[in-house]
Amino acid sequence: MKWISKKNKNSLIVLIIIILFIAGLLDIKYEGLFFQLLPKSIQSYLANIF
């Protein structure tokens, strides 16, 4: 990671965090793998929200 400057490294980390957050929301919305691993009570609660 020597080729990435400190400023670019921080923006890259923020971009990765945003992408993971959006991926998590889409997984919950479309009931993907992560959603299916959750307990049924949490699944029903999240299904009511989304």
DRENPA-3360 file (N, C-alpha, C; in nm, 2 decimals, always signed):
BEGIN
1 = MKWISKKN = +0.08/-0.12/+0.00/+0.00/+0.00/+0.00/+0.09/+0.13/+0.00 ~ +0.21/+0.11/-0.03/+0.30/+0.22/-0.04/+0.27/+0.32/-0.15 ~ +0.21/+0.27/-0.25/+0.17/+0.35/-0.37/+0.05/+0.44/-0.35 ~ -0.02/+0.42/-0.24/-0.14/+0.50/-0.20/-0.10/+0.60/-0.10 ~ -0.12/+0.73/-0.13/-0.09/+0.83/-0.03/-0.19/+0.83/+0.09 ~ -0.16/+0.89/+0.19/-0.24/+0.89/+0.31/-0.38/+0.95/+0.29 ~ -0.39/+1.05/+0.21/-0.52/+1.11/+0.18/-0.60/+1.01/+0.10 ~ -0.54/+0.95/+0.00/-0.62/+0.85/-0.09/-0.65/+0.73/-0.01;
9 = KNSLIVLI = -0.57/+0.69/+0.09/-0.59/+0.57/+0.17/-0.72/+0.59/+0.25 ~ -0.73/+0.71/+0.31/-0.85/+0.74/+0.39/-0.97/+0.75/+0.31 ~ -0.97/+0.80/+0.19/-1.09/+0.81/+0.11/-1.12/+0.67/+0.06 ~ -1.02/+0.58/+0.03/-1.05/+0.45/-0.01/-1.12/+0.37/+0.10 ~ -1.07/+0.39/+0.23/-1.13/+0.32/+0.34/-1.28/+0.36/+0.36 ~ -1.30/+0.49/+0.35/-1.44/+0.54/+0.36/-1.53/+0.48/+0.24 ~ -1.48/+0.48/+0.12/-1.55/+0.42/+0.01/-1.58/+0.28/+0.03 ~ -1.49/+0.20/+0.08/-1.52/+0.06/+0.11/-1.62/+0.04/+0.22;
17 = IIILFIAG = -1.62/+0.12/+0.32/-1.72/+0.12/+0.43/-1.86/+0.15/+0.38 ~ -1.87/+0.25/+0.29/-2.00/+0.29/+0.23/-2.05/+0.17/+0.15 ~ -1.96/+0.11/+0.07/-2.00/+0.00/-0.02/-2.05/-0.12/+0.06 ~ -1.98/-0.15/+0.17/-2.03/-0.26/+0.26/-2.16/-0.23/+0.33 ~ -2.18/-0.10/+0.36/-2.31/-0.06/+0.43/-2.42/-0.08/+0.33 ~ -2.40/-0.03/+0.21/-2.51/-0.04/+0.10/-2.53/-0.19/+0.07 ~ -2.43/-0.27/+0.06/-2.44/-0.41/+0.04/-2.52/-0.48/+0.15 ~ -2.50/-0.44/+0.27/-2.57/-0.50/+0.38/-2.72/-0.46/+0.38;
25 = LLDIKYEG = -2.75/-0.34/+0.35/-2.89/-0.30/+0.33/-2.96/-0.37/+0.22 ~ -2.89/-0.39/+0.11/-2.95/-0.46/+0.00/-2.97/-0.61/+0.03 ~ -2.88/-0.66/+0.11/-2.89/-0.80/+0.15/-3.02/-0.82/+0.24 ~ -3.04/-0.73/+0.33/-3.16/-0.73/+0.41/-3.28/-0.71/+0.33 ~ -3.28/-0.62/+0.24/-3.40/-0.59/+0.16/-3.44/-0.70/+0.07 ~ -3.34/-0.77/+0.01/-3.37/-0.88/-0.08/-3.36/-1.02/-0.02 ~ -3.35/-1.02/+0.11/-3.34/-1.14/+0.19/-3.23/-1.23/+0.14 ~ -3.11/-1.18/+0.14/-2.99/-1.26/+0.09/-2.94/-1.35/+0.20;
33 = LFFQLLPK = -2.81/-1.39/+0.18/-2.75/-1.49/+0.27/-2.74/-1.44/+0.41 ~ -2.69/-1.32/+0.43/-2.68/-1.27/+0.57/-2.81/-1.27/+0.64 ~ -2.91/-1.22/+0.57/-3.05/-1.22/+0.62/-3.10/-1.35/+0.67 ~ -3.07/-1.46/+0.59/-3.11/-1.59/+0.61/-3.04/-1.65/+0.73 ~ -2.92/-1.60/+0.77/-2.85/-1.65/+0.88/-2.90/-1.60/+1.01 ~ -2.98/-1.49/+1.01/-3.03/-1.43/+1.13/-3.14/-1.51/+1.19 ~ -3.16/-1.50/+1.32/-3.28/-1.57/+1.38/-3.41/-1.53/+1.32 ~ -3.51/-1.61/+1.33/-3.64/-1.58/+1.27/-3.70/-1.46/+1.33;
41 = SIQSYLAN = -3.68/-1.43/+1.46/-3.75/-1.32/+1.52/-3.69/-1.19/+1.46 ~ -3.56/-1.19/+1.44/-3.49/-1.07/+1.38/-3.53/-1.05/+1.24 ~ -3.54/-1.17/+1.17/-3.59/-1.16/+1.03/-3.72/-1.10/+1.01 ~ -3.82/-1.14/+1.10/-3.95/-1.08/+1.09/-3.95/-0.93/+1.12 ~ -3.87/-0.89/+1.22/-3.86/-0.75/+1.26/-3.80/-0.67/+1.14 ~ -3.70/-0.72/+1.08/-3.64/-0.65/+0.96/-3.73/-0.65/+0.84 ~ -3.80/-0.76/+0.82/-3.90/-0.76/+0.71/-4.01/-0.66/+0.72 ~ -4.05/-0.63/+0.85/-4.15/-0.53/+0.87/-4.10/-0.39/+0.84;
49 = IF = -3.97/-0.37/+0.87/-3.91/-0.24/+0.85/-3.89/-0.21/+0.70 ~ -3.84/-0.31/+0.63/-3.81/-0.29/+0.49/-3.93/-0.34/+0.41;
% end
